[in-house]
Amino acid sequence: MATTSKIYAAVNWNTPENDYALVFWEQNLKQFWIDTEYIPSNDIQSYKNLSPEMREAYNYVLGGLTLLDTLQSTTGMPKLIDHVGSLQNKTVLAFMSMMEGIHAKSYSTIFTTVATMDTIDEVFAWIEQNPQLQYKSSVIDSYYRALDKNNVDDLDIYMAMVASILLESFLFYSGFFLPLYLAGHGEMVASGDIIKKILQDENVHGLFVGLLAQEQYAKLSENNKTLADNKTHNLLMQLMDNEITYTNEIYAPIKLEHEVREFLKYNANKALQNMGRKEMYSNVEMNPIVLNGLSTETTQHDFFSKKSTNYEVAVAVTHLQDEDFDVDIDSI
């Protein structure tokens, strides 16, 4: 009989390992959803009626979100799981990793419903060619990949958690702005419901990893805490500079770049709060329509929320025809 010196333990939910893992597990279950529970086909006409510039911006932000969720589901969360001690915390992260995969799939559900295959192919080619999008993915990935080395230390683990929080609580939001903005104006509302579900999940993910990061920070030596403070500040500034360039490229053609830059500051502050750090930006001027899209009354964006405020089950399937993608140029 084969033997091993390692003792393998089973996760035991009967004995709490901390005072929050079960709370987050249950909250994730309450929020569980899949993309096919929603009906983005209701947005086909709305998508046609968008201006060419608005349609392009919408396509690009969904493409960018797809890449970031793919990174988080296939690399980010799995790497963190390997370096978190609590089995209960590992289990919560595993559930969150699965949800990140559902998020990435949901953008394709929207694309497949409203856009042509040629448009979809163009967007996915753009994802691989956009320098700002590739840059921020590479930067975040570098902190995850640092966990692959043989001599991983507490500071490496902390900075990987910081990168995860900045991705979930900050970088996603340049992409979330436009769906919230359009839904607030009565456009792309059905797809906006999916985005709001993703927002609700990311809110919980950022909070949970934020708690893990705060515990990890407490383990650091005083010297490493100083290093962590400097690294976190520098990483945020590095990503903010890139995000402003990304925002200007996508949103300037539809004249929303200033409002999105303010939105970036708002969410950078949220990311810092999740880490237990002080806010960096003051006097942020938020677009009231987008702020309303984040409010607890319209999206249940708060932590302790019910499963959904905008839930539909797709009981009827709309089969699309080639003429569904014909755009009346005179109406644009």
Secondary structure, DSSP 8 states (H G I E B T S, - for coil): ----S-------TTS-SSSSHHHHHHHHHHH---GGGS-GGGGHHHHHHS-HHHHHHHHHHHHHHHHHHHHIIIIIHHHHHHT---HHHHHHHHHHHHHHHHHHHHHHHHHHHHS-HHHHHHHHHHHHH-HHHHHHHHHHHHHHHGGGSTT--HHHHHHHHHHHHHIIIIITHHHHHHHHHHHHTTSSHHHHHHHHHHHHHHHHHHHHHHHHHHHHHHHS-HHHHHHHHHHHHHHHHHHHHHHHHHHHHHHGGGT-HHHHHHHHHHHHHHHHHHTT------S----HHHHHHHSHHHH--SSS--S-SS-----S-----GGGG---GGG-
